[in-house]
């Protein structure tokens, strides 16, 4: 683990000197230098002291680089289509996926479908019909809804203009083919 470089980077970004950090934490300059150079492994208690001083949660210091924030720039997003729907895949993390789905007037996701997980939706533009089991509701811009995705569900644009829906899907396993 490269905890030391992370501590140094946070300290430098916050413009904190080693001397200031040592004075506030009670740690010696030599020890802090060894930690930042990954020459020694501090105890969890010492890491908690350092994390508190730097104003970061302890777990952040323990994350591997690939576990840090993932950024997907608009121009690098993946776009797909399904049943005349335009799908803009925003980001994903483990079993969580976010996408923006554009429904041209009169289009739907097709037949009601079901899959593992939970879904949350935000209608960003337009007017849609959402159905699940015996429930049926008309939603407009700004409305949101959620459901257990293992129950067959259906979404259709019932307006005269395109409908745009932000969808977040969570599952205990990675989902690859929800839409």
Buried (B, 14 or more C-beta within 10 A) or exposed (E): EEBBEBBBEBBEEEEBEBEEBBEBBEBEEEBBBBBBEBEBEBEEEBBBBBBEBBEBEEEEBBBEEEEEEEEEEEEEBEEEEEEEBBBBBBEBEEBBBBBBBBBEEEBBBBEBEEBBBBBBBBBBBBBBBBBBEEEEEEBEBEBEBEBEBEEEBBBBBBBEEBBBBBBBBBBEEEBEEBB
